[in-house]
Amino acid sequence: MSVETQGKLIRVDMTSQSVTIEAFPEKWKYLGGRALSARILLEECEPDCDPLGAENVLVLAPGLLAGTSAPTSGRLSVGGKSPLTGGIKEANVGGDPGQDLMKVGYRAVIVSGKPADPERRYGLDVSADSVEVIAADEHKAKWNYPLIEDLTQTYSKKASFISIGPAGELQLAGASVACSDHSQQRHPARHAGRGGLGAVMGSKGLKYVAIEPGRAPSLKPADKEFFQLSKKYTRDFVAGPGQEPFPKWGTSVICEEANSLYTFPYKNRIEGRSPDVETLDGMRIVESFETRGGGMHNCLTGCIVKCSNIVHDANGEYKTSGLEFETLTMLGSNCAIAHWEDVADLDRLCDDIGLDTIETGAAVAVYMDAGGMEFGDAEGTKRLVREIAEGTEIGRAVGNGAAAVGRLKNHHRVPTVKGQAIPAWDPRPLKAAGVTYCTSAMGADHTAGLVVEPGQAPEEFARASQESQILNAVVDSSGFCQFLMPNIEEIGEFYSCFYGDKISRETVADMGWQCLRDEWEFNKRAGFGPEDDKMAPCMAEDAIGDETKFVWDVPDEIVKSTYERFDPREELFTARPS
Ligand code: SF4
C-alpha cells in the first residue's frame, strides 16, 4: 500500500494539550468518514460516558476518497457521542477541511480529554510538517464569521478551518461544527449541524482547527485508471439531463414539490403545507441573483454539482450561503415566517452563532406553539436566536433543541425521535423515512436514509428504509456528497482503482451494513432499547392532509424488522431515492 493510501492519524489529548501522530492502522484500511468514526467510537469511547465529559471522543474523519481527484468527494465526518440524543452521532459536512486533511496525509483526528480550566480556549494547527495545540484565548466567545475573518489574517490564503461559535462554547445540544467553504473569504457557512457535536468540541476547549494544505497535491491512486474514471464520471454527470435541478437551482428548488406532498411543515407541524410556499420558494433566491449578485457555487474543491447558493442582501452585499430546503422550511414555514429573506437572516445568525438550523427551527416552533411567541414573528425570532449566544434562560433552552423547549414550557407537541427534532421531510406521508428516523442510531435525521416515495405499501417501508440507510452509510463513508447521487457500483469502481484491489458492489454494501451495525452496537451499550425507537406521539395524533389524512401509524413490528438485513442479493441501489 502506498503512503498516500495508508496515511496517518492525529491524536489530541486536550487534558494535557498534547499531540501524537500515529500510522493509520491497517485494520481500518477501508474505513473512512462515517464508518471510521463509528468504529473509532465503538473501540475508544465508553458508550455510557458524559457526552460533555473528558471521556467523550470527538472524531474528524474525511471520507475514503477525500483528497483525491474523484469529483465531489472531499466531505468530512464529524463524530462523537451526542449531547442531544445520548447516542452515537455522525454529521457529514462540506467545505475544504476534509480535502485538506487528507492531502496533508491525515485520515482522522481523534480528540479526547478536556482542559482543567474550562475558561481556556485552544486552536489546533495542522500542516504536513507539524501538528500542535496552541492557546487561543483571544478568540473566546467570537462568532464564526469574525473568528474566520481574524484567522485568515494569521494563516495562509489556502488554509481551511473547522470552528465553533458561542453555542458550542456554551455547550448547547443544538450547537454545530462549522467548516469553511471554498470561497476566497473562507466563509464558515458549511455546518456539521445535527446532534450537538459543536458542544462536544466546546467541552474540550477546542475553538478551531486550522489546516494548511501548502502545496500538497491530490492523493495518488494505486491504479492510474482512477483518473480516467474520474474524468468519465464528470463528463457523464455534466451531460446527464437528470442532474439539472441541483446545479442550477440548489436544494431549495424542491419547496413546491415538498409542499404538494404535505412535507412542508407549517406551525410546528400542525399542517403539512404552508400558505407561504410562494414567498419561501428557493426560486425567489435564484431570481435575486439577477439584481443583487450572488449565485451558485461549489462548497468544496472539486465539487461538480455546485448546489450551494450564495445569497446577497438588497445592497448586493454577501449575507449567507448554503441556504437550503431544510432551513427554509424549519426556520421558515414551520415557524410561519413567510419570507425567504427573513430566513436568510436567520440562517446567517445560526451559522455565525454555530447552530443547527433544523434543531433551532424546530425549537422556535415548539416555543411559538406553547404560547411563548406569535407564529410568524420574524423579528422576534431573530432576537430569540441572538439570545442563544447571550446564554439567557430561554436562549439556552432554544439552543438545547426542541425537546428542551418542550420540557421548559411543559408542552405536549414536541416532534422528535431519540430527542432529536424531526427534519422537514415528514414521516406521516413519507413512512419509510419515518422508519429511518425510528431505527437510525442517530434519531430523526433525513441524511441517515431519506425515502421520498409517498403511497408505498406498508410491507415496503422497512426494506426501503434499510436500503436507503445502507446507501447513505456508504456514501457518507466515501467522501462523496449525497447530492452527487453516486450508486454503490460506481463507488466500488472508484475504491477498486484507488486501492488497486477488486472491491465489488456486494463488498461495498456490506461495508455500509457494518457501519450501521457498529452504530447500533454503540447505542445498545449506551443503554438504548426498543422503547427508544418510538416516533413522537404527536405524529400519530395530529393528522395532516386534505382528502387523504396522514398520521404515523406504522406498526412496531415493521419498524423492528429494519434491524434484520433483507436478502442482500435483492438490494437494488440503482439510484438514490430522492
Ligand atoms: S453538492 Fe452541494 S453540498 Fe455537496 S459538496 Fe457540492 S456544493 Fe457542497
Residues whose N, C-alpha, C, O or C-beta is under 5 A from the ligand:
A	BS01	SF4	G94 H297 N298 C299 L300 C303 V305 K306 C307 S308 C481 F483
